[in-house]
Amino acid sequence: MDERIPAYIITALDYQYNRLNELDMLIDGIEKQLISIVRQS
């Protein structure tokens, strides 16, 4: 019995993984901006 994961699921998971990495980088940038603002206060 062949129990391979369908290509469309792998593609969807890959897209979601990449999107999460993008969001993580955006959040990191926001955190750095907030730290900078707090330090200036």
PyMOL Python script that loads the backbone (N, CA, C, O; Angstrom):
from pymol import cmd

cmd.read_pdbstr("""\
ATOM      1  N   MET A   1       0.851  -1.193   0.000  1.00  0.00           N
ATOM      2  CA  MET A   1       0.000   0.000   0.000  1.00  0.00           C
ATOM      3  C   MET A   1       0.893   1.253   0.000  1.00  0.00           C
ATOM      4  O   MET A   1       1.822   1.378   0.798  1.00  0.00           O
ATOM      5  N   ASP A   2       0.584   2.156  -0.905  1.00  0.00           N
ATOM      6  CA  ASP A   2       1.356   3.398  -1.026  1.00  0.00           C
ATOM      7  C   ASP A   2       0.715   4.461  -0.141  1.00  0.00           C
ATOM      8  O   ASP A   2      -0.436   4.841  -0.356  1.00  0.00           O
ATOM      9  N   GLU A   3       1.461   4.940   0.854  1.00  0.00           N
ATOM     10  CA  GLU A   3       0.922   5.922   1.796  1.00  0.00           C
ATOM     11  C   GLU A   3       1.662   7.245   1.699  1.00  0.00           C
ATOM     12  O   GLU A   3       1.983   7.857   2.718  1.00  0.00           O
ATOM     13  N   ARG A   4       1.930   7.683   0.494  1.00  0.00           N
ATOM     14  CA  ARG A   4       2.624   8.959   0.307  1.00  0.00           C
ATOM     15  C   ARG A   4       1.666  10.118   0.540  1.00  0.00           C
ATOM     16  O   ARG A   4       0.463  10.019   0.298  1.00  0.00           O
ATOM     17  N   ILE A   5       2.230  11.206   1.011  1.00  0.00           N
ATOM     18  CA  ILE A   5       1.435  12.419   1.218  1.00  0.00           C
ATOM     19  C   ILE A   5       1.198  13.062  -0.145  1.00  0.00           C
ATOM     20  O   ILE A   5       2.137  13.230  -0.922  1.00  0.00           O
ATOM     21  N   PRO A   6      -0.053  13.423  -0.441  1.00  0.00           N
ATOM     22  CA  PRO A   6      -0.348  14.052  -1.735  1.00  0.00           C
ATOM     23  C   PRO A   6       0.443  15.351  -1.921  1.00  0.00           C
ATOM     24  O   PRO A   6       0.685  16.095  -0.970  1.00  0.00           O
ATOM     25  N   ALA A   7       0.830  15.595  -3.156  1.00  0.00           N
ATOM     26  CA  ALA A   7       1.656  16.765  -3.480  1.00  0.00           C
ATOM     27  C   ALA A   7       0.983  18.071  -3.065  1.00  0.00           C
ATOM     28  O   ALA A   7       1.661  18.993  -2.611  1.00  0.00           O
ATOM     29  N   TYR A   8      -0.344  18.165  -3.215  1.00  0.00           N
ATOM     30  CA  TYR A   8      -1.016  19.422  -2.876  1.00  0.00           C
ATOM     31  C   TYR A   8      -0.923  19.717  -1.378  1.00  0.00           C
ATOM     32  O   TYR A   8      -0.891  20.882  -0.981  1.00  0.00           O
ATOM     33  N   ILE A   9      -0.880  18.684  -0.552  1.00  0.00           N
ATOM     34  CA  ILE A   9      -0.740  18.908   0.888  1.00  0.00           C
ATOM     35  C   ILE A   9       0.672  19.390   1.203  1.00  0.00           C
ATOM     36  O   ILE A   9       0.854  20.302   2.009  1.00  0.00           O
ATOM     37  N   ILE A  10       1.660  18.787   0.576  1.00  0.00           N
ATOM     38  CA  ILE A  10       3.046  19.220   0.770  1.00  0.00           C
ATOM     39  C   ILE A  10       3.206  20.666   0.321  1.00  0.00           C
ATOM     40  O   ILE A  10       3.859  21.462   0.996  1.00  0.00           O
ATOM     41  N   THR A  11       2.610  21.005  -0.819  1.00  0.00           N
ATOM     42  CA  THR A  11       2.682  22.372  -1.329  1.00  0.00           C
ATOM     43  C   THR A  11       2.023  23.347  -0.355  1.00  0.00           C
ATOM     44  O   THR A  11       2.570  24.414  -0.076  1.00  0.00           O
ATOM     45  N   ALA A  12       0.860  22.984   0.157  1.00  0.00           N
ATOM     46  CA  ALA A  12       0.148  23.852   1.101  1.00  0.00           C
ATOM     47  C   ALA A  12       0.948  24.033   2.387  1.00  0.00           C
ATOM     48  O   ALA A  12       1.043  25.144   2.909  1.00  0.00           O
ATOM     49  N   LEU A  13       1.521  22.952   2.894  1.00  0.00           N
ATOM     50  CA  LEU A  13       2.326  23.042   4.114  1.00  0.00           C
ATOM     51  C   LEU A  13       3.576  23.874   3.887  1.00  0.00           C
ATOM     52  O   LEU A  13       3.978  24.643   4.760  1.00  0.00           O
ATOM     53  N   ASP A  14       4.189  23.729   2.731  1.00  0.00           N
ATOM     54  CA  ASP A  14       5.384  24.509   2.402  1.00  0.00           C
ATOM     55  C   ASP A  14       5.041  25.994   2.345  1.00  0.00           C
ATOM     56  O   ASP A  14       5.790  26.830   2.851  1.00  0.00           O
ATOM     57  N   TYR A  15       3.910  26.317   1.730  1.00  0.00           N
ATOM     58  CA  TYR A  15       3.471  27.714   1.658  1.00  0.00           C
ATOM     59  C   TYR A  15       3.241  28.271   3.065  1.00  0.00           C
ATOM     60  O   TYR A  15       3.690  29.372   3.383  1.00  0.00           O
ATOM     61  N   GLN A  16       2.543  27.505   3.901  1.00  0.00           N
ATOM     62  CA  GLN A  16       2.256  27.965   5.260  1.00  0.00           C
ATOM     63  C   GLN A  16       3.538  28.134   6.067  1.00  0.00           C
ATOM     64  O   GLN A  16       3.669  29.090   6.832  1.00  0.00           O
ATOM     65  N   TYR A  17       4.479  27.215   5.903  1.00  0.00           N
ATOM     66  CA  TYR A  17       5.765  27.307   6.606  1.00  0.00           C
ATOM     67  C   TYR A  17       6.505  28.579   6.195  1.00  0.00           C
ATOM     68  O   TYR A  17       7.031  29.301   7.042  1.00  0.00           O
ATOM     69  N   ASN A  18       6.541  28.844   4.894  1.00  0.00           N
ATOM     70  CA  ASN A  18       7.213  30.052   4.406  1.00  0.00           C
ATOM     71  C   ASN A  18       6.511  31.310   4.895  1.00  0.00           C
ATOM     72  O   ASN A  18       7.166  32.287   5.259  1.00  0.00           O
ATOM     73  N   ARG A  19       5.195  31.293   4.907  1.00  0.00           N
ATOM     74  CA  ARG A  19       4.431  32.457   5.376  1.00  0.00           C
ATOM     75  C   ARG A  19       4.686  32.705   6.864  1.00  0.00           C
ATOM     76  O   ARG A  19       4.821  33.851   7.292  1.00  0.00           O
ATOM     77  N   LEU A  20       4.751  31.633   7.643  1.00  0.00           N
ATOM     78  CA  LEU A  20       5.045  31.789   9.068  1.00  0.00           C
ATOM     79  C   LEU A  20       6.433  32.375   9.283  1.00  0.00           C
ATOM     80  O   LEU A  20       6.630  33.188  10.187  1.00  0.00           O
ATOM     81  N   ASN A  21       7.389  31.974   8.466  1.00  0.00           N
ATOM     82  CA  ASN A  21       8.733  32.556   8.565  1.00  0.00           C
ATOM     83  C   ASN A  21       8.702  34.046   8.250  1.00  0.00           C
ATOM     84  O   ASN A  21       9.371  34.835   8.917  1.00  0.00           O
ATOM     85  N   GLU A  22       7.925  34.437   7.234  1.00  0.00           N
ATOM     86  CA  GLU A  22       7.795  35.856   6.893  1.00  0.00           C
ATOM     87  C   GLU A  22       7.178  36.631   8.057  1.00  0.00           C
ATOM     88  O   GLU A  22       7.656  37.705   8.423  1.00  0.00           O
ATOM     89  N   LEU A  23       6.116  36.077   8.631  1.00  0.00           N
ATOM     90  CA  LEU A  23       5.461  36.743   9.758  1.00  0.00           C
ATOM     91  C   LEU A  23       6.396  36.840  10.954  1.00  0.00           C
ATOM     92  O   LEU A  23       6.400  37.847  11.662  1.00  0.00           O
ATOM     93  N   ASP A  24       7.188  35.795  11.184  1.00  0.00           N
ATOM     94  CA  ASP A  24       8.151  35.810  12.281  1.00  0.00           C
ATOM     95  C   ASP A  24       9.163  36.934  12.100  1.00  0.00           C
ATOM     96  O   ASP A  24       9.528  37.610  13.062  1.00  0.00           O
ATOM     97  N   MET A  25       9.615  37.131  10.867  1.00  0.00           N
ATOM     98  CA  MET A  25      10.567  38.214  10.599  1.00  0.00           C
ATOM     99  C   MET A  25       9.910  39.578  10.802  1.00  0.00           C
ATOM    100  O   MET A  25      10.536  40.497  11.329  1.00  0.00           O
ATOM    101  N   LEU A  26       8.650  39.710  10.384  1.00  0.00           N
ATOM    102  CA  LEU A  26       7.933  40.972  10.590  1.00  0.00           C
ATOM    103  C   LEU A  26       7.756  41.270  12.076  1.00  0.00           C
ATOM    104  O   LEU A  26       7.955  42.403  12.514  1.00  0.00           O
ATOM    105  N   ILE A  27       7.384  40.256  12.843  1.00  0.00           N
ATOM    106  CA  ILE A  27       7.213  40.432  14.286  1.00  0.00           C
ATOM    107  C   ILE A  27       8.537  40.808  14.928  1.00  0.00           C
ATOM    108  O   ILE A  27       8.577  41.664  15.812  1.00  0.00           O
ATOM    109  N   ASP A  28       9.618  40.179  14.494  1.00  0.00           N
ATOM    110  CA  ASP A  28      10.944  40.508  15.019  1.00  0.00           C
ATOM    111  C   ASP A  28      11.270  41.980  14.765  1.00  0.00           C
ATOM    112  O   ASP A  28      11.805  42.661  15.640  1.00  0.00           O
ATOM    113  N   GLY A  29      10.949  42.461  13.577  1.00  0.00           N
ATOM    114  CA  GLY A  29      11.185  43.867  13.252  1.00  0.00           C
ATOM    115  C   GLY A  29      10.360  44.798  14.120  1.00  0.00           C
ATOM    116  O   GLY A  29      10.855  45.831  14.573  1.00  0.00           O
ATOM    117  N   ILE A  30       9.112  44.443  14.354  1.00  0.00           N
ATOM    118  CA  ILE A  30       8.241  45.261  15.209  1.00  0.00           C
ATOM    119  C   ILE A  30       8.782  45.289  16.634  1.00  0.00           C
ATOM    120  O   ILE A  30       8.801  46.338  17.278  1.00  0.00           O
ATOM    121  N   GLU A  31       9.221  44.127  17.123  1.00  0.00           N
ATOM    122  CA  GLU A  31       9.776  44.076  18.480  1.00  0.00           C
ATOM    123  C   GLU A  31      11.003  44.977  18.597  1.00  0.00           C
ATOM    124  O   GLU A  31      11.163  45.679  19.595  1.00  0.00           O
ATOM    125  N   LYS A  32      11.859  44.962  17.598  1.00  0.00           N
ATOM    126  CA  LYS A  32      13.057  45.810  17.624  1.00  0.00           C
ATOM    127  C   LYS A  32      12.679  47.287  17.613  1.00  0.00           C
ATOM    128  O   LYS A  32      13.304  48.094  18.301  1.00  0.00           O
ATOM    129  N   GLN A  33      11.656  47.643  16.833  1.00  0.00           N
ATOM    130  CA  GLN A  33      11.197  49.029  16.803  1.00  0.00           C
ATOM    131  C   GLN A  33      10.647  49.444  18.166  1.00  0.00           C
ATOM    132  O   GLN A  33      10.922  50.545  18.642  1.00  0.00           O
ATOM    133  N   LEU A  34       9.874  48.565  18.787  1.00  0.00           N
ATOM    134  CA  LEU A  34       9.305  48.879  20.101  1.00  0.00           C
ATOM    135  C   LEU A  34      10.399  49.037  21.150  1.00  0.00           C
ATOM    136  O   LEU A  34      10.336  49.941  21.983  1.00  0.00           O
ATOM    137  N   ILE A  35      11.397  48.165  21.114  1.00  0.00           N
ATOM    138  CA  ILE A  35      12.515  48.280  22.058  1.00  0.00           C
ATOM    139  C   ILE A  35      13.224  49.613  21.866  1.00  0.00           C
ATOM    140  O   ILE A  35      13.591  50.272  22.838  1.00  0.00           O
ATOM    141  N   SER A  36      13.414  50.007  20.618  1.00  0.00           N
ATOM    142  CA  SER A  36      14.074  51.278  20.321  1.00  0.00           C
ATOM    143  C   SER A  36      13.260  52.455  20.854  1.00  0.00           C
ATOM    144  O   SER A  36      13.820  53.399  21.412  1.00  0.00           O
ATOM    145  N   ILE A  37      11.951  52.398  20.683  1.00  0.00           N
ATOM    146  CA  ILE A  37      11.076  53.474  21.164  1.00  0.00           C
ATOM    147  C   ILE A  37      11.131  53.565  22.682  1.00  0.00           C
ATOM    148  O   ILE A  37      11.209  54.659  23.242  1.00  0.00           O
ATOM    149  N   VAL A  38      11.090  52.411  23.348  1.00  0.00           N
ATOM    150  CA  VAL A  38      11.117  52.397  24.818  1.00  0.00           C
ATOM    151  C   VAL A  38      12.436  52.963  25.327  1.00  0.00           C
ATOM    152  O   VAL A  38      12.457  53.694  26.317  1.00  0.00           O
ATOM    153  N   ARG A  39      13.521  52.634  24.668  1.00  0.00           N
ATOM    154  CA  ARG A  39      14.836  53.127  25.098  1.00  0.00           C
ATOM    155  C   ARG A  39      14.952  54.639  24.927  1.00  0.00           C
ATOM    156  O   ARG A  39      15.675  55.291  25.680  1.00  0.00           O
ATOM    157  N   GLN A  40      14.250  55.202  23.949  1.00  0.00           N
ATOM    158  CA  GLN A  40      14.306  56.644  23.711  1.00  0.00           C
ATOM    159  C   GLN A  40      13.487  57.419  24.741  1.00  0.00           C
ATOM    160  O   GLN A  40      13.709  58.611  24.955  1.00  0.00           O
ATOM    161  N   SER A  41      12.554  56.741  25.367  1.00  0.00           N
ATOM    162  CA  SER A  41      11.666  57.413  26.337  1.00  0.00           C
ATOM    163  C   SER A  41      12.361  57.677  27.654  1.00  0.00           C
ATOM    164  O   SER A  41      11.756  58.232  28.571  1.00  0.00           O
TER     165      SER A  41
END
""", "prot")
cmd.dss("prot")
cmd.show_as("cartoon", "prot")
cmd.util.cbc("prot")
cmd.orient("prot")
